[in-house]
Amino acid sequence: MANTPQSKKRARQNAKRYDVNRARRSRIRTYLRKVEEAIAAGDKDAAAAALRLAQPELMRGVTKGVFHKNTAARKMSRLSSRVKALG
């Protein structure tokens, strides 16, 4: 348990950041799921539109420290290649 004032403050900050990061990660996953659903349905136009909306959200997650840069790049690459393959 936190004893010093500094460690108590850090515990409060960590709890607050945890909530913010969890909400942001959930939001990004929702955007990615919409792309996945459009791909599964075989709708190329909807998948491309969902991908265009998901990309800035994913990159914002990188700048906010929720995802690593390479993780986001890998996800975008794999999703875009799957959308492109819908033909």
C-alpha positions, 0 to 999 in steps of 0.5 A: 500500500502507498505510504508516502504522499508521492506514492499516494499521488502516483497511485491516484494518477495511475488509476486515472490513466488506466481508465483513460487508456482502457476507454481509448483502447476499447474505442480503437477496438470498436473501430477495428471490429467494424472493419472486420465485420465489413470484411466478413460481410464481403462489402468492400466499400463499407470496409474501405470506409471503416478502414479510413475511419479506423486509421486515425483512431489507431494512430492517435492511440500510438501518440497517446501511448496505448499501442506501440507504433509497430503494432499499429502499423502491422494492424493497418497493413494487415487490414488494408491488404485484406480490404484490398483483396476483397476485389 
